Amino acid sequence: MNYRILNTIGEKYTASAREILSSLGRTDFLVLKQSQLIEIIKDYDIIVVGLGLNIDREVIDRGEKLKIIATATTGLDHIDVEYAENKGVKILSLRGETEFLNTITGTAELAFGLLINLWRHIISAAGSVKNYEWDREKFRGHNLCGNTLGIVGLGRLGRWMARYGQAFGMNVIVFDPYADEEIFKDLVCEKVDFDTLLDRSDAISIHVHLNQETESMFNVEVLSKMKNSAILINTSRGKIVKEDDLLAALEDKIIAGYATDVLADELEFDKSFSDHPLVEYAKSHNNLIIVPHIGGMTFESREATDIFIAEKIKKYISSENNGKN
């Protein structure tokens, strides 16, 4: 095998996964900006990409030799999948890899961590102590036990979130019109419609893919149906929440707080990341927490997914080559 492979994760890519890719051909491990990717993609047969780069039509057209686009994600909004497939480029991802994904818990754990941090003001309280303040009353929070956790989407991450909520004594309700009834029974959680979830939840956690149905799902109309005391957690995709409406809802106290691992335009931040309205608000308010898409960024998750995707590339190449013999 003598493929040219571009790995845009760079030198931090897991060592054993690096070996797998290197066995398939010459592999370059580079951290690139979008403009740099466009310049060099023409030389490669395979690209391994994470979040932060857009594999759009321009990149695909420039990648004249490109045969495989591999990404260790379930969301594919950073890739023009339809255009790539029409060009004969294979997309390899984590989507649909249920058995493997059930072992990857980092994003759900972060979601629940954000919930606890937002309700207990942990980040702000810790920052206050660094300034030699000791004001307990300023950071009075809320119990998790006895409050209602609403989950939007009962896929892998939604199920983990339900288990965590139950372990903390929360009442768990779920909106997912596509989930099998048996899942609700197995998890012992209540299935509700969307308006009921909005009305009853003290905290709502989003666990759905970004698509036409879910883009701007949480807009001014939906946010206004939430309790004024409720908080919203988003570890899915930024565009599922309409950020202008969200900021207004925080400023007008329509909802009590928001914690997010994702922002709508984060794939463009390599060009410019400054004066972001939500970031500016977060600087002076403790009811908004933003972290830089770190849900899957645990040592365990990254090692497992790096190896899985490298092996998936190897298996696909092997099957393709055997099919030609």
KOLVEXLUM-801281 format. One record per residue (C-alpha): residue number from 1; residue in three letters; chain; x, y, z. Coordinates in steps of 0.001 Angstrom, whole numbers, plus 500000, padded with zeros to 6 digits. Layout:
KOLLUM zanu vexse lumvo      u      v      w
KOLLUM  NUM   ALA     A      X      Y      Z
...
% end
This chain:
KOLLUM zanu vexse lumvo      u      v      w
KOLLUM    1   MET     A 500000 500000 500000
KOLLUM    2   ASN     A 501345 503399 499069
KOLLUM    3   TYR     A 498749 506028 499849
KOLLUM    4   ARG     A 499455 509663 500673
KOLLUM    5   ILE     A 497626 510415 503896
KOLLUM    6   LEU     A 497053 513792 505515
KOLLUM    7   ASN     A 496249 513679 509216
KOLLUM    8   THR     A 495115 517133 510373
KOLLUM    9   ILE     A 495053 516183 514054
KOLLUM   10   GLY     A 498822 516576 514059
KOLLUM   11   GLU     A 501521 515144 516284
KOLLUM   12   LYS     A 499093 514585 519181
KOLLUM   13   TYR     A 497436 511772 517256
KOLLUM   14   THR     A 497593 508527 519272
KOLLUM   15   ALA     A 500876 506677 518709
KOLLUM   16   SER     A 499355 503266 517894
KOLLUM   17   ALA     A 496903 504900 515476
KOLLUM   18   ARG     A 499821 506736 513843
KOLLUM   19   GLU     A 501474 503379 513232
KOLLUM   20   ILE     A 498349 502001 511560
KOLLUM   21   LEU     A 498126 504962 509187
KOLLUM   22   SER     A 501847 504920 508460
KOLLUM   23   SER     A 501562 501250 507463
KOLLUM   24   LEU     A 499190 502321 504688
KOLLUM   25   GLY     A 501579 504797 503130
KOLLUM   26   ARG     A 503324 508102 503668
KOLLUM   27   THR     A 501435 510013 506341
KOLLUM   28   ASP     A 501875 513671 507224
KOLLUM   29   PHE     A 500665 514814 510643
KOLLUM   30   LEU     A 499949 518516 510319
KOLLUM   31   VAL     A 497813 521092 512103
KOLLUM   32   LEU     A 496530 523394 509392
KOLLUM   33   LYS     A 494436 526457 508796
KOLLUM   34   GLN     A 491708 526264 506155
KOLLUM   35   SER     A 493781 528252 503659
KOLLUM   36   GLN     A 496745 525904 504120
KOLLUM   37   LEU     A 494557 522838 503647
KOLLUM   38   ILE     A 493290 524173 500339
KOLLUM   39   GLU     A 496852 524628 499127
KOLLUM   40   ILE     A 498106 521091 499858
KOLLUM   41   ILE     A 495063 518786 499624
KOLLUM   42   LYS     A 495804 518085 495955
KOLLUM   43   ASP     A 498667 515796 496972
KOLLUM   44   TYR     A 496676 513395 499162
KOLLUM   45   ASP     A 494562 510284 498707
KOLLUM   46   ILE     A 493196 510203 502262
KOLLUM   47   ILE     A 492479 512918 504809
KOLLUM   48   VAL     A 491838 512364 508510
KOLLUM   49   VAL     A 490088 515428 509867
KOLLUM   50   GLY     A 488637 516574 513163
KOLLUM   51   LEU     A 486538 519614 513945
KOLLUM   52   GLY     A 488010 522968 513035
KOLLUM   53   LEU     A 488395 522466 509295
KOLLUM   54   ASN     A 485658 522537 506666
KOLLUM   55   ILE     A 485846 519834 504022
KOLLUM   56   ASP     A 483706 521844 501650
KOLLUM   57   ARG     A 483341 521883 497863
KOLLUM   58   GLU     A 486503 523912 497371
KOLLUM   59   VAL     A 488597 521436 499351
KOLLUM   60   ILE     A 486986 518443 497638
KOLLUM   61   ASP     A 487516 519947 494189
KOLLUM   62   ARG     A 491146 520724 494998
KOLLUM   63   GLY     A 491606 517172 496269
KOLLUM   64   GLU     A 491861 515616 492840
KOLLUM   65   LYS     A 493318 512359 494237
KOLLUM   66   LEU     A 491077 512223 497278
KOLLUM   67   LYS     A 489524 508813 497909
KOLLUM   68   ILE     A 488663 508836 501630
KOLLUM   69   ILE     A 487618 511484 504154
KOLLUM   70   ALA     A 487805 510067 507681
KOLLUM   71   THR     A 486543 511818 510819
KOLLUM   72   ALA     A 486301 510591 514411
KOLLUM   73   THR     A 482921 512285 514867
KOLLUM   74   THR     A 479264 511375 514636
KOLLUM   75   GLY     A 478270 514839 513435
KOLLUM   76   LEU     A 479235 515501 509818
KOLLUM   77   ASP     A 478301 519154 509386
KOLLUM   78   HIS     A 481989 520020 508792
KOLLUM   79   ILE     A 481956 517880 505618
KOLLUM   80   ASP     A 479915 518372 502447
KOLLUM   81   VAL     A 478967 514701 502469
KOLLUM   82   GLU     A 476647 514714 499466
KOLLUM   83   TYR     A 479142 516527 497245
KOLLUM   84   ALA     A 481995 514270 498329
KOLLUM   85   GLU     A 480021 511095 497683
KOLLUM   86   ASN     A 478926 512381 494276
KOLLUM   87   LYS     A 482610 512804 493512
KOLLUM   88   GLY     A 483246 509193 494510
KOLLUM   89   VAL     A 484921 510044 497824
KOLLUM   90   LYS     A 484179 507668 500708
KOLLUM   91   ILE     A 483212 509146 504089
KOLLUM   92   LEU     A 484328 507137 507116
KOLLUM   93   SER     A 483074 508327 510515
KOLLUM   94   LEU     A 481757 507180 513887
KOLLUM   95   ARG     A 478131 507584 512841
KOLLUM   96   GLY     A 476235 504339 513267
KOLLUM   97   GLU     A 479048 502621 515159
KOLLUM   98   THR     A 476733 501927 518083
KOLLUM   99   GLU     A 478661 499194 519863
KOLLUM  100   PHE     A 481875 501187 519888
KOLLUM  101   LEU     A 480215 504503 520706
KOLLUM  102   ASN     A 478534 503040 523767
KOLLUM  103   THR     A 482009 502908 525309
KOLLUM  104   ILE     A 482679 506621 524647
KOLLUM  105   THR     A 481167 508667 527479
KOLLUM  106   GLY     A 483201 511886 527534
KOLLUM  107   THR     A 480618 514226 525987
KOLLUM  108   ALA     A 477770 513073 528216
KOLLUM  109   GLU     A 480012 513396 531264
KOLLUM  110   LEU     A 480884 516950 530233
KOLLUM  111   ALA     A 477197 517787 529723
KOLLUM  112   PHE     A 476392 516694 533243
KOLLUM  113   GLY     A 479443 518515 534554
KOLLUM  114   LEU     A 478226 521715 532892
KOLLUM  115   LEU     A 474829 521231 534497
KOLLUM  116   ILE     A 476378 520925 537959
KOLLUM  117   ASN     A 478725 523857 537356
KOLLUM  118   LEU     A 475929 526109 536150
KOLLUM  119   TRP     A 473560 525273 538999
KOLLUM  120   ARG     A 476236 525444 541716
KOLLUM  121   HIS     A 478250 528391 540296
KOLLUM  122   ILE     A 481459 526408 540773
KOLLUM  123   ILE     A 483553 528288 538206
KOLLUM  124   SER     A 482537 531715 539493
KOLLUM  125   ALA     A 482946 530677 543124
KOLLUM  126   ALA     A 486450 529339 542488
KOLLUM  127   GLY     A 487352 532551 540673
KOLLUM  128   SER     A 486067 534572 543594
KOLLUM  129   VAL     A 488324 532748 546041
KOLLUM  130   LYS     A 491315 533484 543791
KOLLUM  131   ASN     A 490534 537156 544498
KOLLUM  132   TYR     A 490580 536397 548255
KOLLUM  133   GLU     A 486810 536682 548611
KOLLUM  134   TRP     A 484908 534278 550865
KOLLUM  135   ASP     A 481230 534955 550184
KOLLUM  136   ARG     A 479115 531808 550503
KOLLUM  137   GLU     A 475774 533541 550069
KOLLUM  138   LYS     A 476795 535027 546709
KOLLUM  139   PHE     A 476992 531534 545212
KOLLUM  140   ARG     A 473847 529917 546567
KOLLUM  141   GLY     A 472844 527275 544023
KOLLUM  142   HIS     A 470268 524533 543468
KOLLUM  143   ASN     A 470018 520851 544355
KOLLUM  144   LEU     A 469915 518356 541521
KOLLUM  145   CYS     A 467922 515842 543537
KOLLUM  146   GLY     A 464197 516321 543074
KOLLUM  147   ASN     A 464490 518627 540063
KOLLUM  148   THR     A 463420 517613 536564
KOLLUM  149   LEU     A 465961 516946 533814
KOLLUM  150   GLY     A 464568 517182 530292
KOLLUM  151   ILE     A 466547 515441 527579
KOLLUM  152   VAL     A 466135 516219 523886
KOLLUM  153   GLY     A 467252 513160 521944
KOLLUM  154   LEU     A 467570 509677 523417
KOLLUM  155   GLY     A 470512 508420 521435
KOLLUM  156   ARG     A 473756 507230 522979
KOLLUM  157   LEU     A 474579 510473 524792
KOLLUM  158   GLY     A 470994 511149 525789
KOLLUM  159   ARG     A 470830 507726 527413
KOLLUM  160   TRP     A 473999 508335 529411
KOLLUM  161   MET     A 472619 511702 530486
KOLLUM  162   ALA     A 469394 510030 531644
KOLLUM  163   ARG     A 471375 507562 533761
KOLLUM  164   TYR     A 473429 510351 535329
KOLLUM  165   GLY     A 470306 512345 536140
KOLLUM  166   GLN     A 468668 509359 537777
KOLLUM  167   ALA     A 471823 508628 539785
KOLLUM  168   PHE     A 471539 512148 541233
KOLLUM  169   GLY     A 467883 511659 542113
KOLLUM  170   MET     A 466482 513777 539287
KOLLUM  171   ASN     A 463172 513181 537552
KOLLUM  172   VAL     A 464051 512416 533924
KOLLUM  173   ILE     A 461719 513223 531039
KOLLUM  174   VAL     A 462609 512835 527361
KOLLUM  175   PHE     A 461497 514184 523999
KOLLUM  176   ASP     A 462443 511926 521126
KOLLUM  177   PRO     A 459691 510968 518639
KOLLUM  178   TYR     A 462028 508515 516899
KOLLUM  179   ALA     A 463281 506483 519876
KOLLUM  180   ASP     A 462018 502945 520386
KOLLUM  181   GLU     A 459505 502549 523227
KOLLUM  182   GLU     A 461637 499803 524753
KOLLUM  183   ILE     A 464430 502286 525410
KOLLUM  184   PHE     A 462144 504385 527602
KOLLUM  185   LYS     A 461166 501281 529542
KOLLUM  186   ASP     A 464764 500147 529972
KOLLUM  187   LEU     A 465840 503555 531260
KOLLUM  188   VAL     A 462686 504044 533335
KOLLUM  189   CYS     A 462224 507580 532055
KOLLUM  190   GLU     A 459082 509338 530883
KOLLUM  191   LYS     A 458410 510082 527217
KOLLUM  192   VAL     A 456828 513500 526660
KOLLUM  193   ASP     A 456123 515849 523763
KOLLUM  194   PHE     A 458332 518867 523184
KOLLUM  195   ASP     A 456033 521466 524747
KOLLUM  196   THR     A 455614 519340 527866
KOLLUM  197   LEU     A 459362 518987 528185
KOLLUM  198   LEU     A 459797 522750 527913
KOLLUM  199   ASP     A 457074 523384 530477
KOLLUM  200   ARG     A 458212 520877 533108
KOLLUM  201   SER     A 462011 520825 532899
KOLLUM  202   ASP     A 464255 522593 535375
KOLLUM  203   ALA     A 467259 521748 533189
KOLLUM  204   ILE     A 467241 520773 529507
KOLLUM  205   SER     A 470131 518956 527827
KOLLUM  206   ILE     A 470370 518767 524013
KOLLUM  207   HIS     A 471574 515517 522410
KOLLUM  208   VAL     A 470527 515584 518748
KOLLUM  209   HIS     A 472374 515851 515441
KOLLUM  210   LEU     A 472338 519102 513505
KOLLUM  211   ASN     A 470055 518872 510480
KOLLUM  212   GLN     A 467246 520845 508835
KOLLUM  213   GLU     A 464827 519734 511541
KOLLUM  214   THR     A 467022 520735 514478
KOLLUM  215   GLU     A 468780 523890 513208
KOLLUM  216   SER     A 467602 526847 515342
KOLLUM  217   MET     A 465410 524392 517255
KOLLUM  218   PHE     A 465845 526518 520378
KOLLUM  219   ASN     A 464704 529924 519182
KOLLUM  220   VAL     A 462881 532798 520882
KOLLUM  221   GLU     A 459523 531021 520709
KOLLUM  222   VAL     A 460865 527820 522267
KOLLUM  223   LEU     A 463007 529572 524883
KOLLUM  224   SER     A 459985 531581 526019
KOLLUM  225   LYS     A 458168 528327 526800
KOLLUM  226   MET     A 460845 527261 529268
KOLLUM  227   LYS     A 460626 528057 532970
KOLLUM  228   ASN     A 462251 531355 533926
KOLLUM  229   SER     A 464268 529330 536441
KOLLUM  230   ALA     A 465375 526682 533917
KOLLUM  231   ILE     A 468818 526209 532420
KOLLUM  232   LEU     A 469845 524867 529002
KOLLUM  233   ILE     A 472845 522628 528268
KOLLUM  234   ASN     A 474203 522171 524723
KOLLUM  235   THR     A 476971 519731 523848
KOLLUM  236   SER     A 475600 518906 520371
KOLLUM  237   ARG     A 476069 521681 517811
KOLLUM  238   GLY     A 475954 525453 518187
KOLLUM  239   LYS     A 473448 526033 515419
KOLLUM  240   ILE     A 470764 524035 517224
KOLLUM  241   VAL     A 470398 527081 519486
KOLLUM  242   LYS     A 469698 530416 517826
KOLLUM  243   GLU     A 472366 532394 519598
KOLLUM  244   ASP     A 470894 535884 519179
KOLLUM  245   ASP     A 467637 534680 520720
KOLLUM  246   LEU     A 469535 532868 523463
KOLLUM  247   LEU     A 471482 535982 524434
KOLLUM  248   ALA     A 468271 538015 524587
KOLLUM  249   ALA     A 466660 535298 526721
KOLLUM  250   LEU     A 469544 535495 529209
KOLLUM  251   GLU     A 469536 539286 529292
KOLLUM  252   ASP     A 465753 539435 529782
KOLLUM  253   LYS     A 465804 536593 532337
KOLLUM  254   ILE     A 463505 534456 530180
KOLLUM  255   ILE     A 465719 531500 531156
KOLLUM  256   ALA     A 468109 531272 534081
KOLLUM  257   GLY     A 471267 530057 532369
KOLLUM  258   TYR     A 473064 528391 529476
KOLLUM  259   ALA     A 476122 526150 529363
KOLLUM  260   THR     A 477608 525120 526043
KOLLUM  261   ASP     A 480494 523205 524548
KOLLUM  262   VAL     A 479714 524495 521059
KOLLUM  263   LEU     A 479162 527762 519210
KOLLUM  264   ALA     A 477369 528235 515905
KOLLUM  265   ASP     A 480270 529608 513890
KOLLUM  266   GLU     A 483148 527792 515602
KOLLUM  267   LEU     A 484419 526316 512332
KOLLUM  268   GLU     A 485287 529865 511251
KOLLUM  269   PHE     A 487213 530798 514390
KOLLUM  270   ASP     A 490593 530139 512753
KOLLUM  271   LYS     A 489880 533251 510647
KOLLUM  272   SER     A 488588 535446 513459
KOLLUM  273   PHE     A 487506 534837 517036
KOLLUM  274   SER     A 486916 538122 518807
KOLLUM  275   ASP     A 484066 540273 520126
KOLLUM  276   HIS     A 481698 537305 520207
KOLLUM  277   PRO     A 478424 538436 521858
KOLLUM  278   LEU     A 478068 535327 524033
KOLLUM  279   VAL     A 481700 535401 525119
KOLLUM  280   GLU     A 481414 539079 525994
KOLLUM  281   TYR     A 478287 538379 528049
KOLLUM  282   ALA     A 479989 535494 529847
KOLLUM  283   LYS     A 482800 537772 531001
KOLLUM  284   SER     A 480470 539591 533382
KOLLUM  285   HIS     A 477726 537034 534130
KOLLUM  286   ASN     A 477899 533711 535971
KOLLUM  287   ASN     A 474823 532220 534255
KOLLUM  288   LEU     A 476665 531473 531003
KOLLUM  289   ILE     A 479462 528928 530668
KOLLUM  290   ILE     A 481265 528340 527360
KOLLUM  291   VAL     A 484005 525746 526844
KOLLUM  292   PRO     A 485832 525130 523518
KOLLUM  293   HIS     A 484224 521916 522216
KOLLUM  294   ILE     A 486031 519641 524654
KOLLUM  295   GLY     A 483306 516996 525014
KOLLUM  296   GLY     A 485317 514242 523373
KOLLUM  297   MET     A 488700 515596 524433
KOLLUM  298   THR     A 489597 513088 527097
KOLLUM  299   PHE     A 492722 510964 526869
KOLLUM  300   GLU     A 490626 507796 526891
KOLLUM  301   SER     A 488132 508958 524264
KOLLUM  302   ARG     A 490760 510344 521904
KOLLUM  303   GLU     A 492924 507236 522068
KOLLUM  304   ALA     A 489969 504928 521437
KOLLUM  305   THR     A 488516 506966 518562
KOLLUM  306   ASP     A 491897 507562 516887
KOLLUM  307   ILE     A 492587 503831 516816
KOLLUM  308   PHE     A 489046 502975 515723
KOLLUM  309   ILE     A 489112 505359 512759
KOLLUM  310   ALA     A 492624 504293 511713
KOLLUM  311   GLU     A 491503 500653 511772
KOLLUM  312   LYS     A 488356 501561 509857
KOLLUM  313   ILE     A 490447 503158 507112
KOLLUM  314   LYS     A 492680 500098 506984
KOLLUM  315   LYS     A 489722 497709 506735
KOLLUM  316   TYR     A 488057 499780 504019
KOLLUM  317   ILE     A 491231 499915 501927
KOLLUM  318   SER     A 491743 496164 502360
KOLLUM  319   SER     A 488171 495379 501278
KOLLUM  320   GLU     A 488460 497694 498275
KOLLUM  321   ASN     A 491732 496130 497182
KOLLUM  322   ASN     A 490397 492590 497648
KOLLUM  323   GLY     A 487352 493491 495614
KOLLUM  324   LYS     A 489564 494510 492708
KOLLUM  325   ASN     A 491532 491257 492740
% end
